[in-house]
Each structure stands twice: as structure tokens, then as C-alpha cells.
Amino acid sequence: MDRSAQAGPVANVLAWSVLLFLLLPIGIVFPLSVTDQRFLSLPYEAPSLQHYATFFTSERWLASTWQSLVIAVFSTVLAVTSGTLCAIGCWKLSTRLTDLVRVLMLLPIIVPSIVYALGIYRLWIRLDLLDTYLGIILVHGVTGIPYVMITVTATLANFDPRLEQAARSMGANLSQTLRWVIMPRVMPGIASGAIFAFIHSWDEAVLILFIASRALFTLPRRMWDGINENLDPVMAVAACVMILLSMLMLAGDLWLRRRRER
Amino acid sequence: MAALQHSLTVRRLAKHYGPTRAVDDVTLTIARGQFVTLLGPSGSGKTTILMAIAGFVQPTAGEILLDQTPITPLPPERRNFGMVFQGYALFPHMTVAENVNFPLRVRNVARAEAERRVAEALDLVQLGHLKDRRPSQLSGGQQQRVALARALVFQPALLLLDEPLSALDKKLRAELQVELKALHRRVGLTFIYVTHDQEEALSMSDSIAILRDGKLVQEGPPGTLYERPATRFVADFLGKSNFLAGRIVERRNDGFAYAVDGARFVQDGPAPAGDDVLIALRPEKIGIAADGEAAPNLVEGTIAAWSYFGTSFALIVETAAAGTLQVTVPAWRCPVEPAEGRRVRLAWTADASVPVARD
């Protein structure tokens, strides 16, 4: 084995510190959520599930979870459909203009969300979309497009253009080629993109603060309000629920990748 | 099957990419049921011509006719040509049977009928037992056969093959050449085959079209092209050849004599116009003459190098009169024991060589 490829002690310590730094905030939330106290703290005497009970019986928290899920699902559908079609279109045409379109579609993750939120806020006032499901689904869907664009474009880069030629030489028209040859090949990219777009909407906290007022209370917004008003440990429970769902989605993504490699 | 045969005409076809002329005014007629090979080095335009026939390349000028019908404006999916791609282009997410069924699925063929035809096509290439495998579970030769079955199952008007054997090892390639030729005879379709491998072209084709720099250089049956190459390029590209540059010194009815560095040689057939002549002489048509034996053309030389190929010896002989000559002699009962520095007398008849155009 090549010795030079192995990390020295300094690099090892550095790497593990970075990893710990990334994991600690996630790790601290769980002990907080099982506290036996009435404020946000570590358990004093024994861990308790009382706040979980509160979360799962509280109408407000459950309504927020349900809202977040609905918004995430619909904005994912929006991001996946438009992102996939755009990625395939750019790939098929492949001109300088489509290169520009690709960059434009990545803007939502390049422009700071707060700037984006401000612009949307002004526009939504005029369109009367503030504090509506449609308003937030549109915003989350559009800002989710870059994730789908990136993953689908990546799978298309590995797509053998001769497969498309083969399909056409056998008489397949554009829609048949798209449905039976191109889509099955880019499906893993679409699935990955969908998972990221979902997570993006699920934990989005900036745009929602600008757009929502009374009707919309997604989980991140409810947590934000909770931190400002009182330090209720139920927030930690909500955080655990959010992390759990995100982890499940990521595990699903890993499983899909594993299956694709086989 | 004769009713399914079609002829194809390529008329004054040109394809320019900016200033580059990938195909430059090529006219070619492919007769019904023929196995025609487009042969040329890379960059000769052979694949561009095939892609234009398939419909993937829109020509700059010229037209393509199936029988008498122009097909140039038709998109590939409406031409009904079977095609075997370099690297096969099998759909990795489908089984062998699903791959072969694809053209039938596109055409909405009823299920029972489709199943029967898929089975028939797979039997044609002896792969019926592997129909549920994925392409990644097959060997290169098997993938190649699936690609063939898939290109034939919908009874195409023509079969186009783009270097289908180039990814295989030498022995398998030789086997599949025999199979392809037998398949051509069985299905009776017109085959258009593209390759850069001259042995493939010689062993399978009814007719070969040799291309160079986008132009058609010579076209004809393999034997004619090999025995009567029109230009130096053809003689060199198809097999090996020695070239003798000389001046015509005597013209007769049935031949002529030419001089190379003072030595005099004779050649059958009509003399080309002009005094200068270039003669192509195949290495295997040069014999070794015994001492005192007479021959129409004779040179003396010494063996500079030699190698053994089992069936034959390849000799490099330095001669005073004709320069360095490549000579191939059968190894079995070879008239000389090859050794470097050994003197040999080389002889060939007046019909062994052929005058070619310089290019």
C-alpha cells in the first residue's frame, strides 16, 4: 500500500474535528428533546418523553407538521417537473443559449435567500399571494429547481447519445424515446433531485418568514416563533422530527444510488 | 425474402463542417441484396455517409434514394432501416428480450405476434436461452448478436452496420465475420457495413467502396480491388504492396517495358499515358528463382531482415535495381533458408504487377 496516501496525525485530528463540528448540533438536539424540565435544557434527573407526548397531541404542532409536508410535496412536484424538463431540453439542444439557461436556473442557490425573499415579497404583494399555500409552494418549487437541474444534468452527462440514436433508428418518435429510453436512464437523477428539493422545502426558514403571516405556520416557522417567545423543549422534539425525516430521505437516496450501481 | 430487398443510391452526397469536407461529392449505388462495405481510414467520411443514410446527418448537398424514392428529408425514425451501432447501444435497463422487442413495441405490434417475432429473431442469432439476461451480463460477442437481432426483428428495408466488430478480440472477430456473412445470405437483406479493417472488408463483402478524405477512390468486388487497384492508396490500404517508379521504354500491343534505375522490367496490359509509370507489386507475387533460372522480371538482392509467421516468411530484400522490396514466401518447402545477408534472386511475371495512378 502507498504510505503517502495515508493521513498523518494532524490531518486525522483536523478531519475528525470538522466531522464532530458538523454532527454536534444534531447530536445535542436529541438529549434536549428528552429533558424532564419545562424549559430548554439537558435532563436533570432522568430522561423523559413528556415533550414528545406534548408534540404528538398538540394541535398546533401537528398542524404545522402537516402544512410543512403538504408544501414540501407540492413544491417537490413542481421543482421535479420543471427542473427535469429543463435539464433534458438543455441537454438535447446543447447550444450556448442553453448553457446560459443552465446557469440562470441555478440562481436561486447562488443569490442569498434573504435577497430573493425580499424580491418575492414585493412581487407577492402585488399578485396577492402572500400567506397562501400557492404562494409558498411556488417559491419553494422554484428555489428547489436547481437541485433537480444539478442531479438530472449529471445523469444526462453519462447518458450514451447512441442509445437515443438506436431508439430512433428503430422507429421510436421523440415521446417514445423520452418515455422508454431517456427517462428510465435519468430516473435515479430525478429521484435524487426530488429528495433534495423536498428537504429544501421541508427545512426552509427564510422565505416563509417573509411570505407567511396568519395562515401559514410550517415547522421551521413554528420553531422560530417558539425560540423568540419561550424556550419550550417541544421545539427540540420538532427538530428531532425534522432531522429524522431528512435522514430517512437521505437514506432513501443512498439506497437508490446503491441499487443503480448494481 | 426477395420482396424485402431494396437498392440504395447515394447521389453527389456532400457534408461540410465549416471548411472541412467530411464527405465530398460521393456517388454510390448499392444493388439489392448486396453486402457492401464502406472502407477507409479514420476521417475518410465512411461513418458520415452511413449516418447520412441512417438520417442522423443532414447532408450539405446531394440526395439519397431508396429504390427510386428520395429519402433525404425523412427523419431516422421514418426510414425503417435497421442499424447496429459501434458499441452496440443496447438499452442497459432492459432485458435481452425487451431490447429486441423495442422496435415492435414502438410499432404497437400485438403481444402474441411480438413474442413470436422476438423468439424468431433471437433464434436467428442463437440467443434464445439468454432472453431474460441484462446486456451487462453478456459477453461482447453475445451483445453484438442481440444488437443484430434487434436491428432485424422489424424487417427493416436495409441493415446498416457501423464497425460492429471493432470492440471484439481477433479470434471472436473472425468467427463473427463468418456468422455475419451467413446471416446475410439467410435474411437476404441489403447490408451496408462500415469498417477500417481491410481484412473484414475483403472476407465479407460483395462489393467494397474505398474512401479517402471524403472522396470515393474506387469501388468494386474485393477480388478486383485487390488485384487491380486503381491508385497507390488503394494498393497500399488494401493489403501490402511494393511500388516501382519507372519510365516507359517500349510499348507493345499487349504490354510495355519500363526502366527503374537502369534495370528493365516488363508489364502486361495497356500502358498508361505519359512516360512515367508507377507499378504496384504484391509481396506474395514475388517468387525466389533458382540460380540460372530465367524469368520475365528478375532482380538480385540480399536479405536485410526476415520474420516468420507460421504460414509464411516475410523478407525485406535490398536490391540495387528496385530498392527495398517486401517479399512473402510460403514457409512450407521454402526455396531458401532465410538468413540476413543471404543473396537471393527475385522473380515475378508480367501479369503479377499492375500500374497504378499516383495520388
Interface residues (C-beta under 8 A of the other chain):
Chain A: D160 R162 L163 Q165 A166 A167 R168 S169 M170 G171 A172 N173 Q176 W180 V181 P184 R185
Chain B: A54 G55 F56 P75 P76 E77 R78 R79 N80 F81 G82 M83 F85 Q86 G87 A89 L90 F91 P92 H93 F102 P103 R105 V106 R107 R150 A151 F154 L160
